[in-house]
Amino acid sequence: MLTLSGQRPVHALLGHALPAAYDRLAELAPQAPLWPALGPDRPQAVPTVRDCGLCRPRRGVIEAFARIAAGERLRALAFRLELGADSRWRCAALDIGPTPAVRAPAS
């Protein structure tokens, strides 16, 4: 959440994500999709986890989700954790719900 909200750099997750998940983080992070859309009439707010859950499809795998409140928006984040041979959990995949379209100002 900290990386996808622009509060931490992607490289902070080196060693915590497998290559495909790290590449996906690097792709998403510059957009800061979890940072609240701010405007002159909106106070600044930091993203917060509203809810989370998981399932264990097999031993050594956790598939999880989090609902994240970012200002007035509620976003979904899904990720998969896998237990490595070294007994460390690493993020193997992640996805975030579609990013709302930014409307162009009317001319």
N, CA, C and O atoms as a GROMACS GRO file, in nm:
protein
  428
    1MET      N    1   0.082  -0.118   0.000
    1MET     CA    2   0.000   0.000   0.000
    1MET      C    3   0.088   0.125   0.000
    1MET      O    4   0.056   0.222  -0.068
    2LEU      N    5   0.195   0.123   0.075
    2LEU     CA    6   0.282   0.241   0.081
    2LEU      C    7   0.347   0.270  -0.054
    2LEU      O    8   0.362   0.386  -0.092
    3THR      N    9   0.385   0.166  -0.126
    3THR     CA   10   0.446   0.186  -0.258
    3THR      C   11   0.343   0.234  -0.359
    3THR      O   12   0.372   0.324  -0.438
    4LEU      N   13   0.224   0.176  -0.357
    4LEU     CA   14   0.122   0.214  -0.454
    4LEU      C   15   0.054   0.347  -0.422
    4LEU      O   16  -0.026   0.396  -0.501
    5SER      N   17   0.085   0.404  -0.306
    5SER     CA   18   0.033   0.537  -0.275
    5SER      C   19   0.143   0.643  -0.286
    5SER      O   20   0.120   0.760  -0.257
    6GLY      N   21   0.262   0.601  -0.329
    6GLY     CA   22   0.370   0.696  -0.349
    6GLY      C   23   0.444   0.733  -0.222
    6GLY      O   24   0.524   0.827  -0.223
    7GLN      N   25   0.421   0.662  -0.113
    7GLN     CA   26   0.486   0.694   0.013
    7GLN      C   27   0.619   0.622   0.033
    7GLN      O   28   0.700   0.664   0.116
    8ARG      N   29   0.643   0.516  -0.043
    8ARG     CA   30   0.769   0.440  -0.037
    8ARG      C   31   0.811   0.406  -0.179
    8ARG      O   32   0.725   0.383  -0.265
    9PRO      N   33   0.942   0.401  -0.205
    9PRO     CA   34   0.988   0.365  -0.340
    9PRO      C   35   0.971   0.215  -0.365
    9PRO      O   36   0.967   0.134  -0.272
   10VAL      N   37   0.961   0.180  -0.491
   10VAL     CA   38   0.944   0.040  -0.530
   10VAL      C   39   1.059  -0.044  -0.479
   10VAL      O   40   1.038  -0.157  -0.435
   11HIS      N   41   1.180   0.007  -0.485
   11HIS     CA   42   1.295  -0.075  -0.445
   11HIS      C   43   1.290  -0.116  -0.297
   11HIS      O   44   1.368  -0.202  -0.256
   12ALA      N   45   1.202  -0.056  -0.218
   12ALA     CA   46   1.185  -0.098  -0.079
   12ALA      C   47   1.131  -0.241  -0.071
   12ALA      O   48   1.140  -0.306   0.033
   13LEU      N   49   1.075  -0.290  -0.181
   13LEU     CA   50   1.019  -0.425  -0.184
   13LEU      C   51   1.110  -0.528  -0.250
   13LEU      O   52   1.069  -0.642  -0.271
   14LEU      N   53   1.232  -0.489  -0.282
   14LEU     CA   54   1.328  -0.587  -0.334
   14LEU      C   55   1.344  -0.697  -0.230
   14LEU      O   56   1.361  -0.668  -0.112
   15GLY      N   57   1.340  -0.820  -0.272
   15GLY     CA   58   1.352  -0.931  -0.179
   15GLY      C   59   1.220  -0.973  -0.118
   15GLY      O   60   1.211  -1.080  -0.059
   16HIS      N   61   1.117  -0.890  -0.132
   16HIS     CA   62   0.985  -0.925  -0.080
   16HIS      C   63   0.888  -0.961  -0.192
   16HIS      O   64   0.774  -1.001  -0.166
   17ALA      N   65   0.932  -0.949  -0.316
   17ALA     CA   66   0.846  -0.978  -0.431
   17ALA      C   67   0.925  -1.058  -0.534
   17ALA      O   68   1.044  -1.033  -0.556
   18LEU      N   69   0.860  -1.153  -0.595
   18LEU     CA   70   0.921  -1.228  -0.705
   18LEU      C   71   0.925  -1.137  -0.829
   18LEU      O   72   0.852  -1.038  -0.834
   19PRO      N   73   1.008  -1.169  -0.928
   19PRO     CA   74   1.027  -1.078  -1.041
   19PRO      C   75   0.899  -1.029  -1.110
   19PRO      O   76   0.889  -0.909  -1.138
   20ALA      N   77   0.804  -1.115  -1.137
   20ALA     CA   78   0.681  -1.070  -1.207
   20ALA      C   79   0.603  -0.970  -1.122
   20ALA      O   80   0.553  -0.870  -1.174
   21ALA      N   81   0.592  -0.996  -0.993
   21ALA     CA   82   0.520  -0.904  -0.904
   21ALA      C   83   0.596  -0.773  -0.889
   21ALA      O   84   0.535  -0.666  -0.886
   22TYR      N   85   0.727  -0.781  -0.880
   22TYR     CA   86   0.808  -0.659  -0.869
   22TYR      C   87   0.791  -0.573  -0.995
   22TYR      O   88   0.778  -0.451  -0.987
   23ASP      N   89   0.792  -0.638  -1.112
   23ASP     CA   90   0.772  -0.564  -1.237
   23ASP      C   91   0.636  -0.496  -1.240
   23ASP      O   92   0.623  -0.383  -1.287
   24ARG      N   93   0.533  -0.566  -1.190
   24ARG     CA   94   0.399  -0.507  -1.186
   24ARG      C   95   0.396  -0.387  -1.091
   24ARG      O   96   0.334  -0.285  -1.121
   25LEU      N   97   0.462  -0.399  -0.977
   25LEU     CA   98   0.472  -0.285  -0.885
   25LEU      C   99   0.542  -0.167  -0.950
   25LEU      O  100   0.499  -0.053  -0.938
   26ALA      N  101   0.651  -0.196  -1.020
   26ALA     CA  102   0.726  -0.089  -1.088
   26ALA      C  103   0.641  -0.021  -1.195
   26ALA      O  104   0.656   0.098  -1.220
   27GLU      N  105   0.552  -0.097  -1.258
   27GLU     CA  106   0.462  -0.042  -1.360
   27GLU      C  107   0.354   0.046  -1.296
   27GLU      O  108   0.322   0.153  -1.348
   28LEU      N  109   0.299   0.001  -1.183
   28LEU     CA  110   0.189   0.074  -1.118
   28LEU      C  111   0.234   0.192  -1.032
   28LEU      O  112   0.165   0.293  -1.025
   29ALA      N  113   0.348   0.179  -0.967
   29ALA     CA  114   0.391   0.278  -0.868
   29ALA      C  115   0.396   0.422  -0.918
   29ALA      O  116   0.353   0.512  -0.845
   30PRO      N  117   0.447   0.450  -1.037
   30PRO     CA  118   0.452   0.591  -1.081
   30PRO      C  119   0.315   0.658  -1.090
   30PRO      O  120   0.305   0.780  -1.082
   31GLN      N  121   0.210   0.579  -1.106
   31GLN     CA  122   0.074   0.634  -1.114
   31GLN      C  123   0.017   0.661  -0.975
   31GLN      O  124  -0.084   0.730  -0.963
   32ALA      N  125   0.080   0.606  -0.869
   32ALA     CA  126   0.031   0.617  -0.731
   32ALA      C  127  -0.120   0.593  -0.725
   32ALA      O  128  -0.194   0.680  -0.679
   33PRO      N  129  -0.167   0.476  -0.771
   33PRO     CA  130  -0.311   0.453  -0.782
   33PRO      C  131  -0.387   0.452  -0.649
   33PRO      O  132  -0.509   0.462  -0.649
   34LEU      N  133  -0.317   0.439  -0.538
   34LEU     CA  134  -0.386   0.438  -0.409
   34LEU      C  135  -0.382   0.573  -0.338
   34LEU      O  136  -0.433   0.586  -0.227
   35TRP      N  137  -0.323   0.673  -0.402
   35TRP     CA  138  -0.322   0.805  -0.340
   35TRP      C  139  -0.455   0.873  -0.368
   35TRP      O  140  -0.503   0.870  -0.481
   36PRO      N  141  -0.517   0.933  -0.266
   36PRO     CA  142  -0.648   0.994  -0.288
   36PRO      C  143  -0.642   1.109  -0.388
   36PRO      O  144  -0.546   1.186  -0.391
   37ALA      N  145  -0.746   1.117  -0.470
   37ALA     CA  146  -0.757   1.230  -0.562
   37ALA      C  147  -0.789   1.353  -0.479
   37ALA      O  148  -0.890   1.357  -0.409
   38LEU      N  149  -0.704   1.451  -0.488
   38LEU     CA  150  -0.722   1.572  -0.407
   38LEU      C  151  -0.764   1.688  -0.495
   38LEU      O  152  -0.731   1.695  -0.613
   39GLY      N  153  -0.833   1.776  -0.436
   39GLY     CA  154  -0.874   1.898  -0.504
   39GLY      C  155  -0.871   2.012  -0.404
   39GLY      O  156  -0.845   1.990  -0.286
   40PRO      N  157  -0.897   2.133  -0.449
   40PRO     CA  158  -0.890   2.247  -0.359
   40PRO      C  159  -0.991   2.240  -0.244
   40PRO      O  160  -0.969   2.300  -0.139
   41ASP      N  161  -1.100   2.169  -0.264
   41ASP     CA  162  -1.203   2.160  -0.160
   41ASP      C  163  -1.199   2.029  -0.082
   41ASP      O  164  -1.287   2.003  -0.001
   42ARG      N  165  -1.096   1.947  -0.105
   42ARG     CA  166  -1.084   1.818  -0.036
   42ARG      C  167  -0.962   1.820   0.055
   42ARG      O  168  -0.852   1.853   0.011
   43PRO      N  169  -0.981   1.784   0.181
   43PRO     CA  170  -0.864   1.776   0.270
   43PRO      C  171  -0.776   1.657   0.233
   43PRO      O  172  -0.824   1.558   0.178
   44GLN      N  173  -0.649   1.668   0.262
   44GLN     CA  174  -0.557   1.559   0.231
   44GLN      C  175  -0.583   1.443   0.326
   44GLN      O  176  -0.602   1.462   0.446
   45ALA      N  177  -0.584   1.324   0.272
   45ALA     CA  178  -0.604   1.203   0.351
   45ALA      C  179  -0.507   1.097   0.303
   45ALA      O  180  -0.470   1.095   0.185
   46VAL      N  181  -0.465   1.011   0.392
   46VAL     CA  182  -0.377   0.902   0.352
   46VAL      C  183  -0.461   0.776   0.333
   46VAL      O  184  -0.564   0.761   0.398
   47PRO      N  185  -0.420   0.687   0.246
   47PRO     CA  186  -0.494   0.564   0.225
   47PRO      C  187  -0.495   0.478   0.351
   47PRO      O  188  -0.396   0.474   0.425
   48THR      N  189  -0.605   0.410   0.376
   48THR     CA  190  -0.616   0.321   0.491
   48THR      C  191  -0.682   0.191   0.448
   48THR      O  192  -0.766   0.188   0.359
   49VAL      N  193  -0.642   0.083   0.513
   49VAL     CA  194  -0.700  -0.048   0.486
   49VAL      C  195  -0.835  -0.055   0.557
   49VAL      O  196  -0.843  -0.039   0.678
   50ARG      N  197  -0.940  -0.080   0.480
   50ARG     CA  198  -1.075  -0.092   0.536
   50ARG      C  199  -1.106  -0.236   0.573
   50ARG      O  200  -1.172  -0.261   0.675
   51ASP      N  201  -1.060  -0.329   0.492
   51ASP     CA  202  -1.095  -0.469   0.512
   51ASP      C  203  -0.993  -0.553   0.438
   51ASP      O  204  -0.931  -0.508   0.342
   52CYS      N  205  -0.975  -0.674   0.483
   52CYS     CA  206  -0.888  -0.766   0.409
   52CYS      C  207  -0.934  -0.909   0.434
   52CYS      O  208  -1.006  -0.936   0.531
   53GLY      N  209  -0.893  -0.997   0.348
   53GLY     CA  210  -0.930  -1.137   0.360
   53GLY      C  211  -0.835  -1.223   0.281
   53GLY      O  212  -0.754  -1.172   0.202
   54LEU      N  213  -0.844  -1.352   0.300
   54LEU     CA  214  -0.753  -1.442   0.230
   54LEU      C  215  -0.815  -1.579   0.214
   54LEU      O  216  -0.912  -1.615   0.280
   55CYS      N  217  -0.755  -1.653   0.124
   55CYS     CA  218  -0.783  -1.796   0.113
   55CYS      C  219  -0.649  -1.866   0.090
   55CYS      O  220  -0.552  -1.805   0.044
   56ARG      N  221  -0.647  -1.991   0.122
   56ARG     CA  222  -0.526  -2.072   0.106
   56ARG      C  223  -0.559  -2.185   0.008
   56ARG      O  224  -0.604  -2.292   0.049
   57PRO      N  225  -0.536  -2.162  -0.122
   57PRO     CA  226  -0.572  -2.263  -0.222
   57PRO      C  227  -0.489  -2.391  -0.210
   57PRO      O  228  -0.534  -2.498  -0.252
   58ARG      N  229  -0.370  -2.380  -0.155
   58ARG     CA  230  -0.287  -2.498  -0.130
   58ARG      C  231  -0.179  -2.459  -0.030
   58ARG      O  232  -0.159  -2.340  -0.003
   59ARG      N  233  -0.111  -2.555   0.022
   59ARG     CA  234  -0.007  -2.530   0.121
   59ARG      C  235   0.102  -2.441   0.061
   59ARG      O  236   0.148  -2.465  -0.051
   60GLY      N  237   0.142  -2.339   0.134
   60GLY     CA  238   0.248  -2.249   0.089
   60GLY      C  239   0.201  -2.138  -0.003
   60GLY      O  240   0.283  -2.067  -0.061
   61VAL      N  241   0.070  -2.122  -0.017
   61VAL     CA  242   0.015  -2.016  -0.103
   61VAL      C  243  -0.098  -1.945  -0.029
   61VAL      O  244  -0.187  -2.009   0.028
   62ILE      N  245  -0.094  -1.815  -0.030
   62ILE     CA  246  -0.203  -1.733   0.023
   62ILE      C  247  -0.246  -1.637  -0.086
   62ILE      O  248  -0.164  -1.565  -0.143
   63GLU      N  249  -0.374  -1.636  -0.116
   63GLU     CA  250  -0.431  -1.538  -0.207
   63GLU      C  251  -0.514  -1.445  -0.122
   63GLU      O  252  -0.604  -1.489  -0.050
   64ALA      N  253  -0.485  -1.315  -0.129
   64ALA     CA  254  -0.546  -1.220  -0.038
   64ALA      C  255  -0.599  -1.098  -0.113
   64ALA      O  256  -0.564  -1.073  -0.228
   65PHE      N  257  -0.683  -1.024  -0.043
   65PHE     CA  258  -0.734  -0.898  -0.098
   65PHE      C  259  -0.738  -0.796   0.015
   65PHE      O  260  -0.741  -0.830   0.133
   66ALA      N  261  -0.737  -0.672  -0.024
   66ALA     CA  262  -0.756  -0.562   0.070
   66ALA      C  263  -0.843  -0.457   0.004
   66ALA      O  264  -0.828  -0.428  -0.115
   67ARG      N  265  -0.935  -0.402   0.081
   67ARG     CA  266  -1.013  -0.286   0.036
   67ARG      C  267  -0.947  -0.165   0.098
   67ARG      O  268  -0.930  -0.157   0.220
   68ILE      N  269  -0.910  -0.071   0.014
   68ILE     CA  270  -0.834   0.044   0.061
   68ILE      C  271  -0.911   0.172   0.032
   68ILE      O  272  -0.949   0.200  -0.082
   69ALA      N  273  -0.933   0.248   0.138
   69ALA     CA  274  -1.000   0.377   0.124
   69ALA      C  275  -0.893   0.480   0.094
   69ALA      O  276  -0.794   0.494   0.166
   70ALA      N  277  -0.915   0.553  -0.014
   70ALA     CA  278  -0.823   0.659  -0.056
   70ALA      C  279  -0.908   0.784  -0.078
   70ALA      O  280  -0.960   0.805  -0.187
   71GLY      N  281  -0.920   0.865   0.024
   71GLY     CA  282  -1.010   0.979   0.015
   71GLY      C  283  -1.152   0.928   0.006
   71GLY      O  284  -1.196   0.851   0.091
   72GLU      N  285  -1.225   0.970  -0.096
   72GLU     CA  286  -1.363   0.927  -0.116
   72GLU      C  287  -1.372   0.796  -0.196
   72GLU      O  288  -1.482   0.742  -0.213
   73ARG      N  289  -1.260   0.748  -0.246
   73ARG     CA  290  -1.260   0.626  -0.328
   73ARG      C  291  -1.233   0.502  -0.244
   73ARG      O  292  -1.163   0.509  -0.142
   74LEU      N  293  -1.287   0.391  -0.286
   74LEU     CA  294  -1.257   0.263  -0.226
   74LEU      C  295  -1.198   0.177  -0.337
   74LEU      O  296  -1.263   0.154  -0.439
   75ARG      N  297  -1.076   0.130  -0.318
   75ARG     CA  298  -1.006   0.052  -0.420
   75ARG      C  299  -0.985  -0.090  -0.370
   75ARG      O  300  -0.983  -0.115  -0.250
   76ALA      N  301  -0.968  -0.182  -0.463
   76ALA     CA  302  -0.941  -0.322  -0.431
   76ALA      C  303  -0.798  -0.357  -0.474
   76ALA      O  304  -0.754  -0.319  -0.582
   77LEU      N  305  -0.730  -0.428  -0.389
   77LEU     CA  306  -0.595  -0.475  -0.418
   77LEU      C  307  -0.594  -0.625  -0.393
   77LEU      O  308  -0.632  -0.670  -0.285
   78ALA      N  309  -0.552  -0.702  -0.492
   78ALA     CA  310  -0.543  -0.848  -0.477
   78ALA      C  311  -0.397  -0.888  -0.494
   78ALA      O  312  -0.324  -0.832  -0.576
   79PHE      N  313  -0.356  -0.985  -0.415
   79PHE     CA  314  -0.217  -1.030  -0.426
   79PHE      C  315  -0.205  -1.175  -0.385
   79PHE      O  316  -0.291  -1.230  -0.315
   80ARG      N  317  -0.096  -1.236  -0.429
   80ARG     CA  318  -0.068  -1.377  -0.401
   80ARG      C  319   0.068  -1.384  -0.334
   80ARG      O  320   0.166  -1.330  -0.385
   81LEU      N  321   0.074  -1.452  -0.222
   81LEU     CA  322   0.198  -1.474  -0.150
   81LEU      C  323   0.236  -1.621  -0.162
   81LEU      O  324   0.150  -1.709  -0.154
   82GLU      N  325   0.364  -1.646  -0.183
   82GLU     CA  326   0.412  -1.784  -0.192
   82GLU      C  327   0.528  -1.804  -0.096
   82GLU      O  328   0.615  -1.718  -0.082
   83LEU      N  329   0.527  -1.918  -0.030
   83LEU     CA  330   0.632  -1.953   0.064
   83LEU      C  331   0.747  -2.017  -0.012
   83LEU      O  332   0.730  -2.119  -0.078
   84GLY      N  333   0.865  -1.955  -0.002
   84GLY     CA  334   0.981  -2.007  -0.074
   84GLY      C  335   1.051  -2.119   0.001
   84GLY      O  336   1.019  -2.147   0.116
   85ALA      N  337   1.146  -2.182  -0.066
   85ALA     CA  338   1.224  -2.290  -0.006
   85ALA      C  339   1.304  -2.241   0.115
   85ALA      O  340   1.342  -2.320   0.201
   86ASP      N  341   1.328  -2.108   0.121
   86ASP     CA  342   1.401  -2.049   0.233
   86ASP      C  343   1.309  -2.009   0.349
   86ASP      O  344   1.352  -1.940   0.441
   87SER      N  345   1.182  -2.053   0.344
   87SER     CA  346   1.080  -2.024   0.446
   87SER      C  347   1.042  -1.877   0.455
   87SER      O  348   0.994  -1.830   0.558
   88ARG      N  349   1.062  -1.803   0.347
   88ARG     CA  350   1.022  -1.662   0.343
   88ARG      C  351   0.903  -1.647   0.249
   88ARG      O  352   0.899  -1.706   0.141
   89TRP      N  353   0.805  -1.567   0.293
   89TRP     CA  354   0.690  -1.536   0.208
   89TRP      C  355   0.727  -1.422   0.115
   89TRP      O  356   0.788  -1.323   0.157
   90ARG      N  357   0.689  -1.436  -0.012
   90ARG     CA  358   0.714  -1.331  -0.111
   90ARG      C  359   0.588  -1.310  -0.194
   90ARG      O  360   0.510  -1.402  -0.217
   91CYS      N  361   0.569  -1.188  -0.236
   91CYS     CA  362   0.457  -1.155  -0.324
   91CYS      C  363   0.489  -1.212  -0.462
   91CYS      O  364   0.593  -1.181  -0.521
   92ALA      N  365   0.398  -1.294  -0.514
   92ALA     CA  366   0.418  -1.355  -0.644
   92ALA      C  367   0.338  -1.286  -0.754
   92ALA      O  368   0.373  -1.293  -0.871
   93ALA      N  369   0.229  -1.220  -0.715
   93ALA     CA  370   0.144  -1.150  -0.813
   93ALA      C  371   0.061  -1.047  -0.739
   93ALA      O  372   0.031  -1.062  -0.621
   94LEU      N  373   0.023  -0.942  -0.810
   94LEU     CA  374  -0.067  -0.844  -0.753
   94LEU      C  375  -0.142  -0.774  -0.863
   94LEU      O  376  -0.096  -0.763  -0.977
   95ASP      N  377  -0.259  -0.727  -0.827
   95ASP     CA  378  -0.340  -0.650  -0.920
   95ASP      C  379  -0.426  -0.554  -0.841
   95ASP      O  380  -0.457  -0.577  -0.724
   96ILE      N  381  -0.462  -0.449  -0.906
   96ILE     CA  382  -0.546  -0.348  -0.845
   96ILE      C  383  -0.664  -0.327  -0.939
   96ILE      O  384  -0.649  -0.336  -1.061
   97GLY      N  385  -0.779  -0.299  -0.883
   97GLY     CA  386  -0.897  -0.276  -0.965
   97GLY      C  387  -0.872  -0.167  -1.067
   97GLY      O  388  -0.773  -0.094  -1.056
   98PRO      N  389  -0.958  -0.153  -1.164
   98PRO     CA  390  -0.936  -0.053  -1.269
   98PRO      C  391  -0.925   0.088  -1.211
   98PRO      O  392  -0.997   0.126  -1.118
   99THR      N  393  -0.834   0.163  -1.269
   99THR     CA  394  -0.816   0.302  -1.228
   99THR      C  395  -0.927   0.385  -1.289
   99THR      O  396  -0.952   0.378  -1.410
  100PRO      N  397  -0.995   0.465  -1.206
  100PRO     CA  398  -1.102   0.549  -1.262
  100PRO      C  399  -1.047   0.642  -1.370
  100PRO      O  400  -0.937   0.695  -1.356
  101ALA      N  401  -1.124   0.660  -1.475
  101ALA     CA  402  -1.083   0.749  -1.584
  101ALA      C  403  -1.080   0.892  -1.533
  101ALA      O  404  -1.167   0.935  -1.457
  102VAL      N  405  -0.979   0.965  -1.577
  102VAL     CA  406  -0.968   1.106  -1.542
  102VAL      C  407  -1.044   1.184  -1.648
  102VAL      O  408  -1.015   1.173  -1.768
  103ARG      N  409  -1.138   1.261  -1.605
  103ARG     CA  410  -1.218   1.339  -1.701
  103ARG      C  411  -1.144   1.466  -1.739
  103ARG      O  412  -1.088   1.536  -1.655
  104ALA      N  413  -1.147   1.494  -1.867
  104ALA     CA  414  -1.084   1.617  -1.916
  104ALA      C  415  -1.178   1.734  -1.889
  104ALA      O  416  -1.300   1.717  -1.896
  105PRO      N  417  -1.124   1.850  -1.858
  105PRO     CA  418  -1.211   1.965  -1.834
  105PRO      C  419  -1.290   2.001  -1.960
  105PRO      O  420  -1.238   1.992  -2.072
  106ALA      N  421  -1.413   2.042  -1.941
  106ALA     CA  422  -1.496   2.082  -2.055
  106ALA      C  423  -1.443   2.210  -2.116
  106ALA      O  424  -1.402   2.301  -2.045
  107SER      N  425  -1.443   2.216  -2.249
  107SER     CA  426  -1.393   2.338  -2.313
  107SER      C  427  -1.503   2.424  -2.365
  107SER      O  428  -1.477   2.530  -2.422
   0.00000   0.00000   0.00000
